């Protein structure tokens, strides 16, 4: 008996609970033995997201994960009855191993997630099969033709901001959907992302033209080992185009190195991106560390990324000063909160 009484106990015993779920399910379904490694991996993954949702006190975080999982299960043709049997086994193990009061909290979030899983599985979003010509060229690995579309659009008067928001960003979202549906492979998804980064590189001479006067400064970084850094890179470019002095630190940087950089190169705004739940703990720790440092507590912090777009008010719970759904909105919010700080300082 694990007798788990709180979140720390839950996090510490995730692997043990996954083993108990497997052993219990094995009694009635011997066939799961053939997929034991994958079964344990997926169960542990679910436990991890559940623990993050509990830690952040945001049930919708786990619900959003289960909504995504439901779509994936549909496209991979998982058996819905088998999945719900698995969820019932998880509930049984929770009931056996968790202290009563804590169990009620876990059960409430887990059951909410199961509902979202089933809704997503039975009502999958079917995308229009006619993907854009731009994405079609990238899928065919014809980056020159894809770039020609961008160049033609700019020649016809489309701004760089419009290129980012109306072509590049929607393309990246659709690539994620195509990968999830297994229409494209992981390798192709990586290629397309790299190709878009290559195209952005070709646009940099337009991005980094000199501005007469820099208004404020911003530093962009991705939380933890977040590898989807292209969105934050595009957001940083937006700030540069809007007259900000910008620095993009990328991803996979330890918090102490980020802090060292911010001390050495003072900035008005720190923008942090997170795509998945896995990076929220690192993001929250980074915000806390910056806010607690006397040399840095003047910095305003905004956050963005899919996990925040899917979870209203999450940014408040982790201590950020603001949240933006896209790069265009980030500029508006940043000008507001940083401008207010400068106004107060100048008085």
Secondary structure, 3 states (H helix, E strand, C coil): CCCECCHHHHHHCHHHHHHHHHHHHHHHCHHHHHHHHHHHHHHHHHHHHHHHHHHHCCHHHHHHHHHHHHHHHHHCCCCHHHHHHHHHHHHHHHHHHECHHHHHHHHHHHHHHHHHHHHHHHCCCCCCCCCCHHHHHHHCCCHHHHHHHHHHHHHCCCCHHHHHHHHHHHHHHHHHHHHHCCCCCHHHHHHHHHHHHHHHHHHHHHHCCCCCCCCCEEEEEECCCCCCCHHHHHHHHHHHHCCCEEEECCCCCCHHHHHHHHHHCCCCEEEEECCCHHHHHHHHHHHHHHHHCCCCCCCEEEEECHHHHCCCCHHHHCCCCEECCCHHHHHHHHHHHHHHHHHHHHC
